[in-house]
Amino acid sequence: MTLLCDGFPAAAEATAPSYSSNGYVLWRPFLSSNGLAFLRHQVDRVLARTHASVSTEWIMNVHLLGESWLLDLAMEKHLLDAVQRFCGPDITLLQTHLFCKPQGCAPTPWHQDGSSDVDIALATVWITLDDLVAPFSGALVVLPGQHQLTLLPSEASDHIQFDRVLSSAFVDQHKSFRYGLHAGEAAVHHQWLPHASEGNTTLPYRRVIVLRYIATSVLETEAVALWRVCPGGSLVRVAQQDGDSNERELYPDFRTVNKYFEGRHVCMRGRFVDAVCESKAR
């Protein structure tokens, strides 16, 4: 089954030039009708299995817990073609998220994804499975062009997801833009683009899939362990680099309480993937 719409490659190519000035682009269309139905089913299944102690707003890296459908989505050829415009030819999947805001959920505060003052090649793909045209349906709101100010001053916060947020004084100085996407549409934004999301007062759940990609070279510089996908979907460590860091990120398992698993940075495209394909072809 093709998850992406036939018109997506042309739409992605047409909108790409505005990324550098705006800090984001909208992908309309993105998912095929069958792809949208399939992903809704998969996300609803994950929601039904989510333990009461785990927030549905912040379900992370289920592609590492046997949910291969999410890895399949992240590896879609035309999606990687589009991401390559922002990350270059060597692409690694840094994280995946399911951001499913239940009805009555509060807004997400203004923040930036990036924490470094270095302009690394990182692209966040934001895919909605619901219509977010109506107000207060959980749409993403951004400050166009303000990524050009690089890493912005922030202030301490007691928000459950963010210990630093952008000040309301800064946000109020700039005109915001609300995505207002339809179900099956998507957007991609720069690591420094200031953004927030509305509260959800209209939908049973506002279901969003986020795929976070990064240039593989950034992780190599930081001596981070890298993985690749084997036939059958299992992951294997790529050739170890000198000085690989032993630090491991831990994420909560959505299915149970107080259980954590290690993150994996999975190479999607580039020399670590190409080398395996070439060796099989010999």
Secondary structure, 3 states (H helix, E strand, C coil): CCCECCCHHHHHHHHHHHHHHHCEEEECCCECHHHHHHHHHHHHHHHHHCCCCCCCCCEECHHHCCCHHHHHHHCCHHHHHHHHHHHCCCEEEEEEEEEEEECCECCEEEECCCCCCCCCCEEEEEEECCCCCCCCECCEEECCCHHHHCCCCEEECCCCCCCEEECHHHHCCCCCEECCCCCCCEEEEECCCCEEECCECCCCEEEEEEEEEEEHHHHHHCCCCCEEECCCCCEEECCCCCCCCCCCCEEECCCCCCCEEECCCEEEECHHHHHHHHHHHC
